[in-house]
Amino acid sequence: LNVSVANAVILFEAQQQRLQAGLYEKCRLDKNTVEKLLFEFSYPEAAKVYQFKGETYPELDGEGQIIS
């Protein structure tokens, strides 16, 4: 058994356990946290500027583009 196969087996088993526990049925993060993380991952440099200025992040549309 090589490392790739062993890794695949472990990941498959983890996914099965998460499915059985219902962890994929709904997001466990609140909406504000999801929006904050989405902006920070999508626009890391802009997020740093907004954080430095102490301003709130702009809204994103359904495709992740900045609205305002």
N, CA, C and O atoms as a GROMACS GRO file, in nm:
protein
  272
    1LEU      N    1   0.085  -0.117   0.000
    1LEU     CA    2   0.000   0.000   0.000
    1LEU      C    3   0.090   0.124   0.000
    1LEU      O    4   0.174   0.141   0.089
    2ASN      N    5   0.072   0.209  -0.098
    2ASN     CA    6   0.156   0.329  -0.100
    2ASN      C    7   0.088   0.446  -0.029
    2ASN      O    8  -0.028   0.437   0.012
    3VAL      N    9   0.161   0.553  -0.015
    3VAL     CA   10   0.113   0.668   0.062
    3VAL      C   11  -0.011   0.730  -0.002
    3VAL      O   12  -0.102   0.771   0.070
    4SER      N   13  -0.016   0.737  -0.134
    4SER     CA   14  -0.131   0.797  -0.201
    4SER      C   15  -0.259   0.720  -0.174
    4SER      O   16  -0.364   0.779  -0.147
    5VAL      N   17  -0.251   0.589  -0.180
    5VAL     CA   18  -0.369   0.505  -0.154
    5VAL      C   19  -0.410   0.517  -0.008
    5VAL      O   20  -0.529   0.528   0.022
    6ALA      N   21  -0.314   0.515   0.082
    6ALA     CA   22  -0.345   0.528   0.224
    6ALA      C   23  -0.413   0.662   0.252
    6ALA      O   24  -0.509   0.668   0.329
    7ASN      N   25  -0.363   0.768   0.191
    7ASN     CA   26  -0.423   0.900   0.208
    7ASN      C   27  -0.565   0.902   0.154
    7ASN      O   28  -0.654   0.959   0.217
    8ALA      N   29  -0.587   0.843   0.039
    8ALA     CA   30  -0.721   0.839  -0.020
    8ALA      C   31  -0.818   0.765   0.071
    8ALA      O   32  -0.932   0.808   0.087
    9VAL      N   33  -0.775   0.655   0.130
    9VAL     CA   34  -0.860   0.577   0.220
    9VAL      C   35  -0.897   0.660   0.343
    9VAL      O   36  -1.012   0.660   0.386
   10ILE      N   37  -0.800   0.730   0.399
   10ILE     CA   38  -0.825   0.813   0.517
   10ILE      C   39  -0.923   0.926   0.484
   10ILE      O   40  -1.016   0.951   0.560
   11LEU      N   41  -0.901   0.994   0.372
   11LEU     CA   42  -0.990   1.104   0.334
   11LEU      C   43  -1.132   1.054   0.305
   11LEU      O   44  -1.229   1.120   0.341
   12PHE      N   45  -1.143   0.939   0.240
   12PHE     CA   46  -1.274   0.882   0.212
   12PHE      C   47  -1.347   0.849   0.342
   12PHE      O   48  -1.466   0.880   0.356
   13GLU      N   49  -1.278   0.789   0.436
   13GLU     CA   50  -1.339   0.754   0.564
   13GLU      C   51  -1.382   0.879   0.641
   13GLU      O   52  -1.489   0.881   0.701
   14ALA      N   53  -1.299   0.982   0.638
   14ALA     CA   54  -1.334   1.107   0.706
   14ALA      C   55  -1.459   1.168   0.643
   14ALA      O   56  -1.547   1.217   0.714
   15GLN      N   57  -1.468   1.165   0.511
   15GLN     CA   58  -1.585   1.218   0.442
   15GLN      C   59  -1.710   1.138   0.480
   15GLN      O   60  -1.815   1.198   0.505
   16GLN      N   61  -1.700   1.007   0.485
   16GLN     CA   62  -1.814   0.924   0.522
   16GLN      C   63  -1.863   0.956   0.663
   16GLN      O   64  -1.983   0.964   0.688
   17GLN      N   65  -1.770   0.974   0.754
   17GLN     CA   66  -1.807   1.006   0.892
   17GLN      C   67  -1.875   1.143   0.900
   17GLN      O   68  -1.971   1.160   0.975
   18ARG      N   69  -1.826   1.239   0.823
   18ARG     CA   70  -1.887   1.372   0.822
   18ARG      C   71  -2.027   1.367   0.759
   18ARG      O   72  -2.118   1.436   0.805
   19LEU      N   73  -2.044   1.286   0.655
   19LEU     CA   74  -2.176   1.269   0.594
   19LEU      C   75  -2.274   1.210   0.695
   19LEU      O   76  -2.386   1.259   0.709
   20GLN      N   77  -2.233   1.105   0.764
   20GLN     CA   78  -2.319   1.039   0.862
   20GLN      C   79  -2.355   1.133   0.977
   20GLN      O   80  -2.465   1.124   1.032
   21ALA      N   81  -2.265   1.221   1.013
   21ALA     CA   82  -2.290   1.316   1.123
   21ALA      C   83  -2.372   1.436   1.077
   21ALA      O   84  -2.411   1.518   1.160
   22GLY      N   85  -2.399   1.447   0.947
   22GLY     CA   86  -2.479   1.558   0.895
   22GLY      C   87  -2.404   1.690   0.887
   22GLY      O   88  -2.467   1.796   0.886
   23LEU      N   89  -2.273   1.685   0.881
   23LEU     CA   90  -2.195   1.809   0.882
   23LEU      C   91  -2.194   1.882   0.748
   23LEU      O   92  -2.151   1.997   0.742
   24TYR      N   93  -2.241   1.817   0.641
   24TYR     CA   94  -2.245   1.882   0.511
   24TYR      C   95  -2.384   1.939   0.479
   24TYR      O   96  -2.402   2.001   0.374
   25GLU      N   97  -2.480   1.919   0.568
   25GLU     CA   98  -2.618   1.959   0.539
   25GLU      C   99  -2.639   2.110   0.546
   25GLU      O  100  -2.719   2.166   0.470
   26LYS      N  101  -2.568   2.177   0.636
   26LYS     CA  102  -2.582   2.322   0.646
   26LYS      C  103  -2.451   2.382   0.694
   26LYS      O  104  -2.367   2.313   0.753
   27CYS      N  105  -2.434   2.509   0.667
   27CYS     CA  106  -2.314   2.580   0.709
   27CYS      C  107  -2.322   2.605   0.860
   27CYS      O  108  -2.425   2.650   0.910
   28ARG      N  109  -2.215   2.577   0.929
   28ARG     CA  110  -2.214   2.595   1.074
   28ARG      C  111  -2.162   2.733   1.114
   28ARG      O  112  -2.161   2.767   1.233
   29LEU      N  113  -2.120   2.812   1.018
   29LEU     CA  114  -2.074   2.948   1.045
   29LEU      C  115  -2.188   3.046   1.023
   29LEU      O  116  -2.272   3.024   0.936
   30ASP      N  117  -2.191   3.152   1.101
   30ASP     CA  118  -2.294   3.253   1.080
   30ASP      C  119  -2.263   3.332   0.952
   30ASP      O  120  -2.150   3.331   0.903
   31LYS      N  121  -2.365   3.400   0.900
   31LYS     CA  122  -2.353   3.471   0.772
   31LYS      C  123  -2.242   3.575   0.774
   31LYS      O  124  -2.168   3.588   0.676
   32ASN      N  125  -2.228   3.650   0.883
   32ASN     CA  126  -2.125   3.754   0.890
   32ASN      C  127  -1.985   3.695   0.881
   32ASN      O  128  -1.898   3.751   0.814
   33THR      N  129  -1.963   3.583   0.948
   33THR     CA  130  -1.832   3.517   0.944
   33THR      C  131  -1.801   3.467   0.804
   33THR      O  132  -1.688   3.481   0.756
   34VAL      N  133  -1.900   3.409   0.738
   34VAL     CA  134  -1.881   3.359   0.601
   34VAL      C  135  -1.844   3.474   0.508
   34VAL      O  136  -1.751   3.463   0.428
   35GLU      N  137  -1.917   3.586   0.518
   35GLU     CA  138  -1.889   3.701   0.432
   35GLU      C  139  -1.752   3.760   0.460
   35GLU      O  140  -1.680   3.799   0.367
   36LYS      N  141  -1.714   3.767   0.587
   36LYS     CA  142  -1.583   3.820   0.625
   36LYS      C  143  -1.471   3.733   0.569
   36LYS      O  144  -1.377   3.783   0.508
   37LEU      N  145  -1.482   3.602   0.589
   37LEU     CA  146  -1.379   3.510   0.540
   37LEU      C  147  -1.372   3.509   0.387
   37LEU      O  148  -1.263   3.504   0.329
   38LEU      N  149  -1.488   3.515   0.322
   38LEU     CA  150  -1.491   3.517   0.176
   38LEU      C  151  -1.417   3.639   0.123
   38LEU      O  152  -1.339   3.629   0.029
   39PHE      N  153  -1.442   3.756   0.183
   39PHE     CA  154  -1.373   3.877   0.139
   39PHE      C  155  -1.223   3.866   0.164
   39PHE      O  156  -1.143   3.900   0.077
   40GLU      N  157  -1.185   3.819   0.283
   40GLU     CA  158  -1.042   3.812   0.318
   40GLU      C  159  -0.966   3.713   0.229
   40GLU      O  160  -0.850   3.738   0.195
   41PHE      N  161  -1.028   3.603   0.192
   41PHE     CA  162  -0.962   3.506   0.104
   41PHE      C  163  -0.964   3.553  -0.041
   41PHE      O  164  -0.870   3.526  -0.116
   42SER      N  165  -1.070   3.623  -0.082
   42SER     CA  166  -1.082   3.667  -0.221
   42SER      C  167  -1.000   3.791  -0.250
   42SER      O  168  -0.945   3.806  -0.360
   43TYR      N  169  -0.991   3.880  -0.154
   43TYR     CA  170  -0.922   4.008  -0.172
   43TYR      C  171  -0.829   4.036  -0.054
   43TYR      O  172  -0.854   4.129   0.023
   44PRO      N  173  -0.723   3.957  -0.038
   44PRO     CA  174  -0.637   3.972   0.081
   44PRO      C  175  -0.572   4.109   0.094
   44PRO      O  176  -0.562   4.162   0.205
   45GLU      N  177  -0.527   4.167  -0.015
   45GLU     CA  178  -0.463   4.299  -0.007
   45GLU      C  179  -0.564   4.407   0.029
   45GLU      O  180  -0.536   4.494   0.112
   46ALA      N  181  -0.681   4.403  -0.033
   46ALA     CA  182  -0.785   4.501   0.000
   46ALA      C  183  -0.830   4.484   0.144
   46ALA      O  184  -0.857   4.582   0.213
   47ALA      N  185  -0.839   4.360   0.191
   47ALA     CA  186  -0.879   4.334   0.330
   47ALA      C  187  -0.781   4.398   0.427
   47ALA      O  188  -0.822   4.454   0.529
   48LYS      N  189  -0.652   4.392   0.396
   48LYS     CA  190  -0.551   4.454   0.482
   48LYS      C  191  -0.571   4.605   0.489
   48LYS      O  192  -0.558   4.665   0.596
   49VAL      N  193  -0.604   4.666   0.376
   49VAL     CA  194  -0.626   4.812   0.372
   49VAL      C  195  -0.749   4.847   0.455
   49VAL      O  196  -0.745   4.940   0.536
   50TYR      N  197  -0.859   4.773   0.436
   50TYR     CA  198  -0.980   4.800   0.514
   50TYR      C  199  -0.955   4.780   0.663
   50TYR      O  200  -1.004   4.858   0.744
   51GLN      N  201  -0.879   4.676   0.699
   51GLN     CA  202  -0.848   4.652   0.840
   51GLN      C  203  -0.764   4.766   0.896
   51GLN      O  204  -0.789   4.813   1.007
   52PHE      N  205  -0.664   4.811   0.820
   52PHE     CA  206  -0.576   4.920   0.865
   52PHE      C  207  -0.656   5.048   0.890
   52PHE      O  208  -0.632   5.120   0.987
   53LYS      N  209  -0.751   5.075   0.800
   53LYS     CA  210  -0.833   5.196   0.812
   53LYS      C  211  -0.946   5.180   0.913
   53LYS      O  212  -1.010   5.278   0.950
   54GLY      N  213  -0.971   5.056   0.957
   54GLY     CA  214  -1.080   5.031   1.051
   54GLY      C  215  -1.217   5.039   0.988
   54GLY      O  216  -1.316   5.063   1.056
   55GLU      N  217  -1.222   5.017   0.857
   55GLU     CA  218  -1.349   5.024   0.784
   55GLU      C  219  -1.407   4.885   0.764
   55GLU      O  220  -1.335   4.785   0.766
   56THR      N  221  -1.538   4.881   0.744
   56THR     CA  222  -1.603   4.753   0.716
   56THR      C  223  -1.580   4.715   0.571
   56THR      O  224  -1.558   4.800   0.485
   57TYR      N  225  -1.584   4.586   0.544
   57TYR     CA  226  -1.563   4.537   0.408
   57TYR      C  227  -1.684   4.570   0.321
   57TYR      O  228  -1.796   4.575   0.371
   58PRO      N  229  -1.662   4.593   0.192
   58PRO     CA  230  -1.775   4.616   0.102
   58PRO      C  231  -1.851   4.486   0.078
   58PRO      O  232  -1.799   4.377   0.101
   59GLU      N  233  -1.973   4.499   0.032
   59GLU     CA  234  -2.054   4.381   0.002
   59GLU      C  235  -2.003   4.314  -0.124
   59GLU      O  236  -1.945   4.378  -0.212
   60LEU      N  237  -2.027   4.182  -0.132
   60LEU     CA  238  -1.994   4.105  -0.251
   60LEU      C  239  -2.123   4.053  -0.314
   60LEU      O  240  -2.219   4.023  -0.243
   61ASP      N  241  -2.125   4.044  -0.447
   61ASP     CA  242  -2.242   3.988  -0.513
   61ASP      C  243  -2.235   3.836  -0.511
   61ASP      O  244  -2.144   3.778  -0.451
   62GLY      N  245  -2.329   3.771  -0.575
   62GLY     CA  246  -2.336   3.626  -0.577
   62GLY      C  247  -2.218   3.558  -0.641
   62GLY      O  248  -2.194   3.439  -0.619
   63GLU      N  249  -2.142   3.632  -0.722
   63GLU     CA  250  -2.024   3.576  -0.787
   63GLU      C  251  -1.895   3.617  -0.718
   63GLU      O  252  -1.786   3.586  -0.766
   64GLY      N  253  -1.907   3.687  -0.605
   64GLY     CA  254  -1.788   3.727  -0.530
   64GLY      C  255  -1.725   3.856  -0.575
   64GLY      O  256  -1.613   3.888  -0.534
   65GLN      N  257  -1.794   3.932  -0.659
   65GLN     CA  258  -1.743   4.061  -0.705
   65GLN      C  259  -1.786   4.170  -0.608
   65GLN      O  260  -1.895   4.164  -0.550
   66ILE      N  261  -1.701   4.271  -0.590
   66ILE     CA  262  -1.733   4.381  -0.500
   66ILE      C  263  -1.847   4.464  -0.557
   66ILE      O  264  -1.843   4.505  -0.673
   67ILE      N  265  -1.951   4.488  -0.476
   67ILE     CA  266  -2.068   4.565  -0.519
   67ILE      C  267  -2.045   4.714  -0.497
   67ILE      O  268  -2.064   4.794  -0.589
   68SER      N  269  -2.003   4.751  -0.377
   68SER     CA  270  -1.989   4.894  -0.346
   68SER      C  271  -1.849   4.927  -0.302
   68SER      O  272  -1.820   5.043  -0.272
   0.00000   0.00000   0.00000
